[in-house]
Every structure is written in structure tokens, then in C-alpha cells.
């Protein structure tokens, strides 16, 4: 088995997820389990993909320990960052948003990639679940600002001022 072949089969499985409904979600998870079983023992990718399958079929509670196992086994890089985002989201879904905030806050300073906005959006949701709505809105506006055709500087400033208001004159 080549890793390219395995990744292609994994991508094909994920491309077909919308063909499953609640009554056949277990079939989808079985496909992912089968692919994960092909990986070498101790590979962090298997638990990560299995966690994704549980998460995507409405079982955040079952996804959490799998994401944690993947990270403990050393999942890093792009998949590692995805695991942190998805784990934080799942933790929020099961009533543990403070753990999501702790996990994602360091990601704000991680090297930039295409997942930056997902980090900020998920962290904003976790913060909101903790009643820290201004911080969450600040993150969401800050992530949105660069994508606007105009008003980027204004929106970025408004985002900053939500959490770091300018001192009163005098």
C-alpha cells in the first residue's frame, strides 16, 4: 500500500459522506475504521480519522478521546492542527469549552496556514460558551477583516477595540 493510494481512498471516502444519513452513519464509520486498520500500529492518523468520522456523524463525545489519543501519539503538522481545532470544537459541544480555549489559544501564535481562520472561529465559539462574547467577536471580526473587499483596516481596529479599548482622554 502506498501512502498516496491510501490518502486517495481516504479522500474518496470523505467525499462520499453526504451519501450517508443517520441510519447509515455506522457504515461510514466502518469504512474509515477499515482504512485506519491499514495503518501501522501506533500511527496517530488512525485515531484522528476515526475521531473525525465520529465527529462528522454527530458523536463529539466519542471523538474527543480519539483526537486526544492522536495528539498523544504525536500527530503534528496540518493534521495535528486540524485535530486541535476539531478537538476544541468537540470539547465545546460536550460542555468543556474551557479546555478548548486552553488548547487553541497557543495556536494563535503558531505559524500561519489556511487553518488560521478556523482556529479563530472555533476559539470564538469556545469563548462565547464561556460568556466571553466580546473576545469571541473580536477574534471573529479579526479573522473576517482580511477577506473584506473594503474596510479591512476599520474592521481590524474595531476587533481590537472590543478587547483593548483606548484609554479615556484626560
C-alpha positions in Angstrom: 0.0 0.0 0.0 1.4 3.4 -1.0 0.6 6.4 1.2 -0.7 8.2 -1.9 -3.1 5.3 -2.7 -4.3 5.3 0.9 -4.8 9.1 1.0 -6.7 8.9 -2.3 -9.0 6.2 -0.8 -9.5 8.2 2.3 -10.3 11.3 0.3 -12.8 9.3 -1.7 -14.5 8.0 1.5 -14.8 11.5 2.9 -16.1 12.8 -0.5 -19.0 10.4 -0.1 -20.0 11.2 3.5 -23.1 13.1 2.3 -24.4 9.8 0.9 -24.9 8.6 4.5 -27.7 9.5 6.8 -28.3 8.9 10.5 -29.3 5.3 9.9 -26.2 4.5 7.8 -23.6 6.7 9.7 -22.2 3.5 11.2 -21.5 2.2 7.7 -19.4 5.4 7.0 -17.5 4.9 10.3 -16.8 1.3 9.3 -15.2 2.5 6.1 -13.0 4.9 8.0 -12.2 2.1 10.6 -11.2 -0.2 7.7 -8.8 2.4 6.3 -7.4 3.2 9.8 -6.8 -0.5 10.3 -4.4 -0.5 7.3 -2.1 2.0 9.0 1.0 0.8 11.0 0.4 0.2 14.8 0.9 3.4 16.7 0.1 5.7 13.8 -1.6 8.8 15.1 -3.5 9.2 11.8 -5.8 6.2 12.6 -7.3 7.6 15.8 -7.5 11.1 14.2 -9.5 9.9 11.2 -11.7 7.7 13.4 -12.3 10.8 15.6 -13.3 12.8 12.5 -15.7 10.1 11.5 -17.4 10.1 14.9 -17.4 13.9 15.0 -18.9 14.2 11.5 -21.7 11.7 12.4 -22.8 13.6 15.5 -20.8 11.9 18.2 -18.5 14.6 19.6 -18.3 12.6 22.9 -16.7 9.6 21.1 -14.5 11.8 19.0 -12.8 13.5 22.0 -10.7 10.6 23.3 -9.7 9.6 19.7 -8.4 13.1 19.0 -6.6 13.1 22.3 -5.0 9.8 21.5 -3.9 11.0 18.1 -2.2 14.1 19.7 -0.6 12.0 22.4 0.8 9.7 19.7 2.4 12.7 18.1 0.1 13.8 15.4 1.6 17.0 14.1 1.7 19.3 11.1 -1.6 20.0 9.2 -3.5 17.1 10.6 -2.2 17.9 14.1 -3.6 21.4 13.8 -6.9 20.1 12.4 -7.0 17.7 15.4 -6.6 20.6 17.8 -9.4 22.6 16.1 -11.8 19.7 16.0 -11.0 18.5 19.5 -11.7 22.1 20.8 -15.0 22.1 18.9 -15.9 18.7 20.3 -14.9 19.7 23.8 -17.2 22.8 23.5 -20.0 20.5 22.2 -19.8 18.3 25.3 -19.7 21.2 27.7 -16.0 21.6 28.2 -15.2 24.9 26.3 -12.5 26.0 28.8 -10.4 23.0 27.6 -11.0 24.1 24.0 -9.8 27.7 24.8 -6.7 26.3 26.5 -5.9 24.1 23.5 -6.5 26.7 20.8 -5.1 29.8 22.4 -1.5 28.8 21.6 -2.5 28.2 18.0 -3.0 31.9 17.6 0.8 32.2 17.7 1.5 29.1 15.5 3.0 29.5 12.0 0.2 30.8 9.7 -1.6 28.5 7.3 -5.0 28.1 5.7 -6.4 26.9 9.1 -5.9 30.2 10.9 -9.5 31.4 10.4 -10.8 28.0 11.6 -8.7 28.4 14.7 -10.1 31.8 15.4 -13.7 30.8 14.6 -13.6 27.8 16.9 -11.9 29.7 19.6 -14.5 32.4 19.3 -17.3 29.8 19.8 -15.5 28.4 22.9 -15.1 31.9 24.3 -18.7 32.6 23.7 -19.7 29.4 25.5 -17.8 30.8 28.5 -19.6 34.1 28.4 -16.6 35.9 26.9 -18.5 37.2 23.9 -16.5 40.3 23.3 -13.3 38.3 23.0 -15.0 35.8 20.7 -16.5 38.6 18.5 -13.1 40.3 18.4 -11.5 37.1 17.1 -14.3 36.5 14.5 -14.1 40.1 13.2 -10.3 39.9 13.1 -10.5 36.7 11.0 -13.1 38.2 8.7 -11.4 41.6 8.1 -8.7 40.5 5.7 -11.4 38.9 3.4 -13.5 42.0 3.0 -13.2 43.9 -0.3 -13.1 47.2 1.7 -13.0 48.3 5.4 -10.2 45.8 6.3 -8.4 48.4 8.5 -11.5 49.6 10.1 -12.8 46.2 11.0 -9.4 45.1 12.3 -9.4 48.2 14.5 -12.9 47.6 15.7 -12.0 44.0 16.5 -9.0 45.2 18.6 -11.1 47.8 20.4 -13.6 45.1 21.6 -10.9 43.7 23.9 -8.4 46.6 24.2 -10.4 49.8 24.4 -8.4 53.0 24.0 -7.9 54.9 27.3 -10.3 57.7 28.1 -8.8 61.1 27.4 -7.8 63.3 30.3 
